[in-house]
Amino acid sequence: MIPHSDVKLTIAFNDPDLDLEERDEQAQQLMAELRQMDEVETIDRVLDPNPPEGNKAIGGFLVGLLTAEANVANAMKLMGFLGDRLSNKPIELSVEANGKKLSVKASSREELEVAIKAAKDFIEK
């Protein structure tokens, strides 16, 4: 039986071919798309706990990093959505559920499919 605790996802865009501004644009675009989904309970940028002095450009957020929360059933749908949207983007995905954490990296569609399957299996345990 699956516990009914929330699942927290952290998505990091880490494409080395993109500059910080481009990574942040990817994160903001995904955040806008996730806000349209009923399955997502919360979606936020990640605050920088130690922003550089005089930091104005990014506004105290970690570049290219998002967190989202959903219940277990909706997290499965969210994983499918992420698989469709992020299939060829290098990302890191962290999943927290049931007091445990799983981190996976992917830089191709195949790697992302494996990562999402691992995350789904992790959530269901």
C-alpha positions, 0 to 999 in steps of 0.5 A: 500500500502506498502511503499518502504523504506528499512527494517533493521533486527538485529539478535542476537544469544543468546543461553545460552548453547554456549560460546561467540566464538560459538555464534560468529561462528553462526553469521559468518556462517549466515552472509556468507549465507546471503551474497550469497542472492541477496535479501539482500542489506547489511549485517554487524557485529555490532560494539561495541560502547564501546569495552573493553580495550585490546579487540583482540579476537572479534575485536570490534564487538558485539558477535553474532550480525548481521544487514541486510537490504533489501527492503520490498519485499525482506525482506519477502523472507529473513524472510522465509530464516531465519525461515528455518535456525534458527528454533531451535536456540535461537535468538532475532530479531529486525525489523525496518521499516517505522520508527517503531521497533519491537523486538521478541525473539524465542527459538524454531521452533514454537516461531520463526514461530510466531515471523517471522509472527509478523515481516512480519505483522509489515513490511506490515503495 
